[in-house]
Amino acid sequence: MSRVAQQTPQSIQEEGRVDPGTGRTPMGRFSPRAFARSHGRGCRVWPTNADSLIAHQRRLAAATPEPWTFDAATAIIGGCWVCFPRGLVGPGSDHDPAWSAAMIMFGGRMLEQQVISGIARAAYVPGLMALRLGPLMEQTVRALTHRPDVLLLDATAGDHPRRAGLALHLGAELDVPTIGVTHRPLVAHGEWPRDQRGVTSPLMIEDSVVGCWLRTQSGVRPLAVHPGWRIDLGTAVAVVTTLTRRRRTPEPLRRARQLARRARAQAANPNRDSQPAKGHLSRG
């Protein structure tokens, strides 16, 4: 795997005084060195076959981590997105090229971004996305100097055959609260909410609410919101609503998507400047 791009504004490189317990500066930001000390161990070993992943998913679904509390004034919010070559059809394979982008924002400003190119570890199988993308996404987020307070990604969580989609799994591996945002559910069902920004309707599996539809903008299709690691549904809706005041897609996720697609375009045409392609969210 190779790192394609990196951008870290000088303003967040200044460490300041650091609380040794939290790794934060007085401004509420994570110190680069403190983050490196706490997450320098590298990536975990992810399950490598369906049986081991399914067993791990069942353990994750039974976990009860402490919920995270959202504070819009201080939250550092990240997004992570993976894209594949244009024209890829079918479930793909275990050697598909992939571009994974991660970025973080604070107060509406981009603080840092990373792109890593790599390969998929498996073909796409519904419910087993972690085999295909988990290690690459973890590596990309860990390449960030600063740890996000919450991470958004194009994946599901409780909306999953074993109630443990990639949004939940990645959050547990990183120990970072996570929210999945997708274009449609994976296995859950539910009617769309009325056409008004901020309105929700439940996504159900049998009698359990596992997520919701959320109208981020009037007049456009709602998004499926999936509370992941250390996140309840109300908090997930609050975060996504805060990040979609101007556009349908939450801003950190939208920018990560642009960044990954720009890296893909540059890899295909290294001598040309490329513009991010338009598109929509897929199922996680």
Residue pairs with C-beta under 8 A, 6 or more apart in sequence:
1 116
1 117
1 118
1 119
1 136
1 139
2 116
2 117
2 118
3 114
3 115
3 116
3 117
3 143
4 99
4 115
4 116
4 117
4 263
4 266
4 267
5 113
5 114
5 115
5 259
5 263
6 113
6 114
6 115
6 143
7 110
7 112
7 113
8 111
8 112
8 145
9 110
9 111
9 112
12 29
12 32
12 111
12 112
12 145
12 146
13 32
13 145
15 25
15 31
15 32
15 33
15 34
16 25
16 26
16 27
16 31
17 25
17 26
18 24
18 25
18 31
18 33
18 34
19 25
20 34
23 30
23 31
23 34
23 35
23 37
23 38
23 147
24 30
24 31
24 34
25 31
28 74
28 76
29 76
29 106
29 146
30 76
30 146
30 147
32 145
32 146
35 145
35 146
35 147
36 145
38 147
39 142
39 147
42 142
43 135
43 138
43 139
43 142
43 173
44 138
44 173
46 53
46 121
46 130
46 131
46 134
46 135
46 138
46 173
47 53
47 55
47 56
47 130
47 131
48 121
48 131
49 131
50 125
50 128
50 131
53 128
53 130
53 131
54 128
54 162
56 164
56 169
57 130
57 160
57 162
57 163
57 164
57 169
58 162
58 164
60 164
60 168
60 169
60 172
61 158
61 162
61 163
61 164
61 168
63 172
65 172
65 229
65 230
66 230
67 230
67 231
67 232
67 235
68 149
68 150
68 177
68 230
68 231
68 235
69 235
70 150
70 235
70 238
70 239
72 238
72 242
74 149
75 106
75 149
75 150
75 239
76 104
76 105
76 106
76 111
76 146
76 147
76 148
76 149
77 104
77 105
77 106
77 148
77 149
77 150
77 151
77 152
77 239
77 243
77 252
78 102
78 103
78 104
78 105
78 141
78 144
78 148
78 150
78 151
78 152
78 176
78 252
79 102
79 103
79 104
79 105
79 151
79 152
79 153
79 250
79 251
79 252
79 253
79 254
79 255
79 256
79 257
80 100
80 101
80 102
80 137
80 140
80 141
80 151
80 152
80 153
80 170
80 253
80 256
81 100
81 101
81 153
81 154
81 253
81 256
81 257
81 259
81 260
82 98
82 99
82 100
82 101
82 133
82 136
82 137
82 154
82 260
83 98
83 99
83 257
83 260
83 261
83 264
84 92
84 96
84 97
84 98
84 99
84 120
84 264
85 96
85 97
85 264
85 268
86 264
86 268
86 277
88 96
91 123
91 124
91 125
92 120
92 123
92 124
92 132
93 120
93 123
94 119
94 120
94 121
94 122
94 123
94 132
95 119
95 120
96 119
96 120
97 117
97 118
97 119
97 267
98 117
98 118
98 119
98 120
98 133
98 136
99 115
99 116
99 117
99 260
99 261
99 263
99 264
99 267
100 115
100 116
100 117
100 118
100 133
100 136
100 137
100 139
100 140
100 260
101 113
101 114
101 115
101 140
101 256
101 257
101 259
101 260
101 263
102 113
102 114
102 115
102 137
102 140
102 141
102 143
102 144
102 256
103 110
103 111
103 112
103 113
103 114
103 144
103 252
103 255
103 256
103 259
104 110
104 111
104 112
104 113
104 144
104 146
104 148
104 252
105 111
105 251
105 252
105 255
108 251
110 255
111 146
112 144
112 145
112 146
113 255
113 256
113 259
114 140
114 143
114 144
115 140
115 259
115 260
115 263
116 136
116 139
116 140
116 143
117 263
117 267
118 136
118 139
119 136
120 132
120 133
120 136
121 131
121 132
121 133
121 134
121 135
121 136
122 128
122 131
122 132
123 132
124 132
125 131
125 132
126 161
126 186
126 187
126 283
127 160
127 161
127 162
127 165
127 186
127 187
129 155
129 165
129 166
129 284
130 166
130 169
130 170
133 166
134 166
134 169
134 170
134 173
137 153
137 166
137 170
138 170
138 173
138 174
141 148
141 151
141 170
141 174
141 176
142 174
147 176
148 176
149 176
149 177
150 176
150 177
150 178
150 179
150 231
150 239
151 170
151 171
151 174
151 176
151 177
151 178
151 179
152 178
152 179
152 180
152 181
152 239
152 240
152 243
152 250
152 252
152 253
153 166
153 167
153 170
153 178
153 179
153 180
153 181
153 253
153 284
154 180
154 181
154 182
154 253
154 257
154 281
154 282
154 284
155 165
155 166
155 167
155 170
155 180
155 182
155 226
155 284
156 165
156 166
156 167
156 180
156 182
156 185
156 186
156 211
156 224
156 226
156 283
156 284
157 163
157 164
157 165
157 167
157 168
157 178
157 180
157 210
157 211
157 226
157 227
157 228
157 229
158 164
158 165
158 168
158 188
158 205
158 208
158 210
158 211
158 226
158 227
159 165
159 180
159 185
159 186
159 187
159 188
159 203
159 205
159 210
159 211
159 224
159 226
160 168
160 186
160 187
160 210
161 187
163 205
163 210
165 180
165 186
165 226
165 228
165 284
166 180
166 284
167 178
167 179
167 180
167 226
167 228
167 229
167 284
168 178
168 180
168 228
168 229
170 178
170 228
170 229
171 177
171 178
171 228
171 229
171 230
171 231
172 229
175 229
176 229
177 228
177 229
177 230
177 231
178 228
178 229
178 230
178 231
179 225
179 226
179 227
179 228
179 231
179 236
179 239
179 240
180 211
180 224
180 225
180 226
180 227
180 228
180 284
181 223
181 224
181 225
181 226
181 240
181 249
181 250
181 253
181 281
182 223
182 224
182 226
182 281
182 282
182 283
182 284
183 221
183 223
183 224
183 280
183 281
183 282
183 283
184 224
184 283
185 203
185 211
185 224
185 283
186 283
186 284
187 205
188 203
188 204
188 205
188 210
188 211
188 224
189 203
189 204
189 205
190 201
190 202
190 203
190 204
190 212
190 213
191 201
191 213
192 201
192 213
192 221
192 222
193 199
193 200
193 201
193 213
193 214
193 215
193 222
194 215
195 215
195 218
195 219
196 215
196 218
197 215
197 216
197 217
197 218
198 214
198 215
198 241
199 214
199 215
200 212
200 213
200 214
200 215
200 225
200 237
201 212
201 213
201 222
202 209
202 211
202 212
202 213
203 209
203 210
203 211
203 212
203 213
203 224
204 210
209 233
210 226
211 224
211 225
211 226
211 227
211 233
211 236
212 224
212 225
212 233
212 237
213 222
213 223
213 224
213 225
214 222
214 223
214 224
214 225
214 237
214 240
214 241
215 222
216 222
216 223
216 240
216 241
216 244
216 247
216 248
216 249
216 250
217 244
217 247
217 248
220 248
221 248
223 240
223 248
223 249
223 281
225 233
225 236
225 237
225 240
226 236
226 284
227 233
227 235
227 236
228 236
231 239
239 250
240 250
243 250
243 251
243 252
243 253
244 250
244 251
247 254
249 257
249 281
253 281
257 276
257 279
258 276
259 276
261 276
261 277
261 279
262 274
262 275
262 276
265 272
265 274
265 275
265 276
265 277
266 272
266 274
268 274
